[in-house]
Amino acid sequence: MSKIFTKSVVLRTGAVTVTIKEIAKKAGYSQATVSRLLNGDPTLSVKEETRRRIIEVSEQLGYAMQTKHIVLPREVAVLDVIDPGDHLQDAYFNELRDVLRQSGESQRMNLTFHTDVSRLIAEAGHYDGFITIGAEVIDNDDLRRLHDVLPYGVFLDTNPAPNLFDSVQPDLSQTLLDALDECRAEGMNRVGFIGGTGRIMGMHEYPEDLRLMAFDNWTKRLGFDTEGLIYIDGPFNVASGQKLGERIIADMHGDLPDAFIVAADVIAVGVLQAFNAVGVLVPRDVSLISINNQPISQYTSPPLSTYAIDQRELARTGIYTLAEAISSRRTVRHHVFLSTTLVERGSFVRVYR
């Protein structure tokens, strides 16, 4: 399996200094070839057996990374487990897939997409590591089997096996706190939550979404009034949002809260449809803040104020997290959380700032 190497001619480990000359002598290749390979020269063309032999010898002699510059793995599998469903929900993951593909191409990585975990397990020997996108649950036994044959992997946007693989995710707990801070700054105290069910935390399935768990925690700590204002039911899609919007209208009898924080744009689109159908005006009657900043959020009525998740940063961080894990052979898993940014549109408008 290929590894990642630093931009360094002299490689050190403890008191031992390993030189390019020593690696070249033991591997049976020229110093120039070894140096160019270990320094990640993108113009170097060598046989796969040559590359692997030099890498193996470097490891045997005690290679250690000395600088922050790394060369990315060349052969990476992408486990693409997006489950076709609501087209707006799919759009988020479709965009993430495209961004990951573009990032790989720009780094001269060979990305091979798989939709079946069993096939990836069978072909694990072809890859240095893998990256996973999608919201579907992978069986726990499959996750362990995958780790046995391909221990270096990064999950983007989800975290189904935190003890087995790395992950890069948006910091949704902080996003909920940021949204509540925005509400408090506008003098709002009665704030509700609209979301979906069936999300995953580690190897366990929770009926509550992580965003709802964060909402419940922060609103209690900050003293918000949320009595009777939490609405969760069904999948993350437009139809579910519309049903929840209709239920809110029936329950509230016009006594709407100051704002609702909505777990995802796809749900918010359905909520807006239900509100518009009966003349509930956003943000005059109730404000909405959503999460994801999908393209549709610009074209709803009114346009959605929503927290943007930087998918390019998700992909970039995922690639470098995988690279670092392979290079260091670490067994401690890293979980990276990325901040989000509020894109202010018509559904929530700052008045006092």
Legacy VTK file of the C-alpha trace (Angstrom):
# vtk DataFile Version 3.0
C-alpha trace
ASCII
DATASET POLYDATA
POINTS 353 float
0.000 0.000 0.000
1.406 3.398 -0.960
2.056 6.082 1.632
2.654 9.809 1.813
6.053 11.416 2.091
7.494 14.773 2.930
9.452 17.298 0.966
12.688 16.297 2.653
15.952 14.790 1.453
17.140 13.738 4.914
14.629 11.706 6.890
15.056 11.486 10.656
13.652 9.230 13.326
14.875 9.671 16.898
18.678 9.716 16.833
18.830 7.867 13.487
19.252 9.790 10.246
18.038 8.094 7.078
19.376 9.471 3.809
18.049 9.224 0.280
21.291 7.425 -0.637
20.607 4.662 1.905
17.037 4.223 0.733
18.144 4.112 -2.911
20.873 1.540 -2.196
18.573 -0.864 -0.368
15.678 -0.416 -2.797
17.904 -0.858 -5.837
16.971 2.358 -7.599
18.768 5.615 -8.361
18.942 8.418 -5.821
17.236 10.705 -8.320
14.261 8.372 -8.667
13.937 7.911 -4.902
14.247 11.647 -4.239
11.649 12.585 -6.831
9.216 9.948 -5.594
9.544 10.864 -1.925
9.240 14.550 -2.749
6.049 13.942 -4.715
7.280 15.026 -8.141
4.081 14.945 -10.246
6.095 14.542 -13.485
7.755 11.305 -12.342
6.491 8.191 -14.107
7.488 4.856 -12.557
6.035 1.383 -12.433
3.737 0.601 -9.530
6.134 -2.066 -8.261
8.943 0.522 -8.190
6.861 2.980 -6.218
5.788 0.392 -3.676
9.338 -0.964 -3.252
10.768 2.484 -2.498
7.956 3.183 -0.048
8.447 -0.142 1.750
12.197 0.421 2.119
11.648 3.973 3.385
9.372 2.632 6.105
11.771 -0.196 6.995
14.617 2.247 7.472
12.579 4.395 9.842
11.138 7.204 7.764
9.449 9.980 9.773
7.655 13.083 8.573
9.561 16.284 9.332
7.674 19.044 7.583
4.052 20.017 7.133
4.192 19.480 3.393
2.748 16.131 2.382
2.139 14.360 -0.882
-1.360 12.999 -1.191
-2.214 9.336 -1.714
-2.547 8.458 -5.368
-5.194 5.722 -5.343
-8.270 6.611 -3.294
-11.654 4.923 -3.247
-14.802 6.990 -2.767
-17.616 5.096 -1.105
-20.635 6.899 -2.504
-23.657 5.751 -0.507
-26.154 8.450 -1.387
-29.640 6.956 -1.326
-31.833 8.400 -4.105
-34.801 10.136 -2.555
-35.992 13.702 -2.456
-34.191 15.512 -5.250
-33.445 18.535 -3.093
-31.877 16.382 -0.398
-29.853 14.604 -3.078
-28.619 17.960 -4.379
-26.489 18.591 -1.301
-24.671 15.275 -1.608
-24.494 15.490 -5.393
-22.705 18.798 -5.033
-20.389 17.339 -2.393
-19.554 14.458 -4.752
-18.714 16.886 -7.562
-16.568 19.031 -5.270
-14.668 15.964 -4.065
-14.081 14.833 -7.638
-12.757 18.259 -8.595
-10.494 18.377 -5.541
-9.071 14.968 -6.373
-8.388 15.938 -9.963
-6.619 19.120 -8.911
-4.345 17.054 -6.630
-3.656 14.431 -9.334
-5.387 11.749 -7.292
-7.087 8.785 -8.912
-10.574 8.591 -7.388
-12.559 5.417 -7.973
-16.213 5.589 -6.971
-17.953 2.645 -5.314
-21.598 2.365 -4.340
-21.302 -1.046 -2.678
-19.239 -1.513 0.471
-18.786 -5.250 -0.139
-17.152 -4.583 -3.487
-14.858 -1.998 -1.929
-13.852 -4.530 0.724
-13.083 -7.086 -1.993
-10.967 -4.585 -3.946
-9.332 -2.880 -0.949
-5.830 -3.874 -2.037
-6.016 -1.452 -4.953
-6.334 1.615 -2.729
-4.300 3.626 -0.248
-7.421 4.748 1.615
-11.011 5.825 1.104
-13.377 8.743 1.564
-17.112 8.317 2.094
-19.984 10.641 1.265
-23.685 10.131 1.825
-26.215 9.852 4.606
-27.079 6.169 4.469
-26.266 3.744 7.267
-23.565 1.159 6.592
-23.937 -2.070 8.546
-21.690 -2.215 11.619
-20.198 -5.539 10.566
-19.354 -4.088 7.147
-17.655 -1.132 8.795
-15.457 -3.462 10.832
-14.684 -5.630 7.790
-13.734 -2.522 5.854
-11.416 -1.391 8.631
-9.694 -4.792 8.656
-8.659 -4.482 5.005
-8.519 -0.692 4.542
-7.889 0.993 7.902
-7.481 4.540 6.593
-10.745 6.249 5.752
-12.527 9.566 6.230
-16.282 10.090 6.409
-17.515 13.429 5.100
-20.562 15.015 6.768
-21.327 11.901 8.835
-19.607 9.936 11.591
-20.907 6.339 11.732
-17.766 4.699 13.179
-15.724 7.200 15.225
-13.516 4.510 16.740
-12.620 3.055 13.342
-12.298 5.969 10.910
-11.713 9.720 10.772
-14.430 12.207 9.916
-14.880 15.798 8.762
-18.228 17.375 9.575
-19.918 20.744 9.860
-20.088 21.829 13.507
-23.869 21.663 13.801
-23.905 22.152 17.552
-22.089 25.457 17.109
-24.401 26.315 14.204
-27.446 25.920 16.454
-25.826 28.082 19.114
-24.978 30.718 16.490
-28.593 30.708 15.281
-29.895 31.125 18.820
-27.452 33.975 19.383
-28.871 35.669 16.277
-32.389 35.271 17.661
-31.378 36.639 21.064
-29.660 39.629 19.447
-32.983 40.485 17.752
-34.844 40.321 21.062
-36.440 36.953 20.332
-37.095 34.585 23.218
-39.800 32.195 21.979
-38.010 29.991 19.461
-38.950 26.596 18.002
-37.240 23.824 16.065
-38.355 21.937 12.944
-36.445 18.817 11.895
-36.416 15.162 10.874
-35.699 11.779 12.398
-33.508 8.737 11.910
-30.041 10.226 12.121
-26.893 8.437 13.291
-24.362 9.029 16.063
-21.516 6.549 15.967
-22.766 2.971 15.825
-26.088 4.007 17.365
-29.298 5.308 15.859
-31.067 8.103 17.707
-34.671 9.161 17.112
-33.487 12.754 17.602
-31.302 14.511 15.084
-28.012 15.896 16.406
-29.274 19.388 15.605
-32.284 18.859 17.854
-30.052 17.568 20.652
-27.956 20.733 20.370
-31.069 22.920 20.219
-32.495 21.302 23.348
-29.207 21.696 25.206
-28.548 25.328 24.313
-32.104 26.610 24.724
-32.247 25.200 28.249
-28.895 26.730 29.120
-29.797 30.117 27.639
-33.346 30.308 28.975
-35.331 30.303 25.714
-39.044 29.494 25.769
-39.506 26.384 23.596
-42.664 24.949 25.206
-44.680 23.125 22.522
-42.432 24.449 19.772
-40.434 21.376 18.737
-41.664 19.636 15.579
-39.854 16.567 14.244
-41.287 13.775 12.139
-40.275 11.823 9.056
-37.325 12.066 6.682
-35.371 15.094 5.586
-37.415 16.087 2.545
-39.881 18.691 1.270
-42.985 16.582 1.866
-42.084 16.102 5.511
-41.504 19.840 5.895
-44.878 20.639 4.376
-46.658 18.265 6.767
-44.863 19.785 9.729
-45.775 23.290 8.531
-49.433 22.311 8.293
-49.301 20.808 11.795
-47.748 23.999 13.186
-50.546 26.085 11.669
-53.206 23.785 13.158
-51.549 23.735 16.594
-50.581 27.386 16.950
-53.910 29.003 15.938
-51.999 32.119 14.954
-49.892 32.213 18.122
-46.626 31.628 16.292
-43.218 31.944 18.000
-40.652 34.601 17.186
-38.674 32.172 15.028
-38.160 28.579 13.999
-34.731 27.081 13.411
-35.050 24.455 10.668
-32.665 21.501 10.468
-32.208 21.625 6.671
-33.225 23.654 3.654
-35.264 20.787 2.174
-37.526 20.804 5.223
-37.703 24.610 5.238
-38.934 24.618 1.616
-41.916 22.462 2.624
-42.605 24.593 5.693
-42.685 27.734 3.548
-45.097 26.074 1.124
-47.476 25.282 3.993
-47.186 28.770 5.456
-47.681 30.517 2.109
-50.762 28.432 1.373
-52.653 29.939 4.339
-51.190 33.434 4.259
-48.628 33.130 7.057
-45.996 35.688 6.087
-42.320 35.093 6.804
-40.638 36.965 8.469
-43.558 39.238 9.479
-45.427 36.499 11.381
-42.497 34.206 12.177
-38.838 34.139 11.138
-37.052 31.074 9.753
-33.351 30.195 9.899
-32.271 27.080 8.049
-29.074 25.050 7.461
-27.200 23.934 4.296
-27.532 26.920 1.900
-28.588 24.780 -1.048
-29.179 26.612 -4.344
-32.981 26.382 -3.940
-32.752 28.568 -0.828
-32.248 31.630 -3.062
-35.527 31.070 -4.934
-38.059 30.301 -2.198
-40.641 32.870 -1.144
-39.139 34.542 0.759
-35.532 33.487 0.097
-34.136 31.468 3.008
-31.663 32.803 5.527
-29.507 29.729 6.010
-26.132 28.584 7.324
-23.726 27.663 4.537
-21.619 24.522 4.821
-18.394 24.992 2.868
-18.278 21.787 0.847
-14.945 22.621 -0.739
-13.440 22.890 2.702
-15.111 19.614 3.687
-13.526 17.867 0.698
-10.124 19.555 1.090
-9.936 18.796 4.800
-11.065 15.225 4.201
-8.283 14.655 1.675
-5.581 16.044 3.935
-6.914 14.206 6.972
-6.649 10.955 5.009
-3.151 11.878 3.836
-1.928 12.593 7.351
-3.425 9.380 8.726
-1.685 7.237 6.121
1.641 9.028 6.464
1.774 8.749 10.234
0.115 5.330 10.472
-1.815 6.655 13.410
-4.450 4.600 15.173
-5.998 7.503 17.097
-8.949 8.788 15.096
-9.318 12.468 14.252
-12.705 14.159 13.976
-12.653 17.631 12.466
-15.533 20.091 12.857
-15.880 23.014 10.456
-17.700 26.247 11.212
-20.677 27.445 9.170
-21.625 30.943 8.014
-25.050 32.594 8.017
-26.190 33.750 4.583
-28.810 36.363 5.365
-31.790 36.536 3.017
-35.474 37.275 3.477
-36.695 34.716 6.002
-34.634 36.149 8.867
-33.511 39.754 8.779
-31.266 41.491 11.287
-32.974 44.612 12.583
-30.867 45.793 15.485
-27.412 45.431 13.908
LINES 1 354
353 0 1 2 3 4 5 6 7 8 9 10 11 12 13 14 15 16 17 18 19 20 21 22 23 24 25 26 27 28 29 30 31 32 33 34 35 36 37 38 39 40 41 42 43 44 45 46 47 48 49 50 51 52 53 54 55 56 57 58 59 60 61 62 63 64 65 66 67 68 69 70 71 72 73 74 75 76 77 78 79 80 81 82 83 84 85 86 87 88 89 90 91 92 93 94 95 96 97 98 99 100 101 102 103 104 105 106 107 108 109 110 111 112 113 114 115 116 117 118 119 120 121 122 123 124 125 126 127 128 129 130 131 132 133 134 135 136 137 138 139 140 141 142 143 144 145 146 147 148 149 150 151 152 153 154 155 156 157 158 159 160 161 162 163 164 165 166 167 168 169 170 171 172 173 174 175 176 177 178 179 180 181 182 183 184 185 186 187 188 189 190 191 192 193 194 195 196 197 198 199 200 201 202 203 204 205 206 207 208 209 210 211 212 213 214 215 216 217 218 219 220 221 222 223 224 225 226 227 228 229 230 231 232 233 234 235 236 237 238 239 240 241 242 243 244 245 246 247 248 249 250 251 252 253 254 255 256 257 258 259 260 261 262 263 264 265 266 267 268 269 270 271 272 273 274 275 276 277 278 279 280 281 282 283 284 285 286 287 288 289 290 291 292 293 294 295 296 297 298 299 300 301 302 303 304 305 306 307 308 309 310 311 312 313 314 315 316 317 318 319 320 321 322 323 324 325 326 327 328 329 330 331 332 333 334 335 336 337 338 339 340 341 342 343 344 345 346 347 348 349 350 351 352
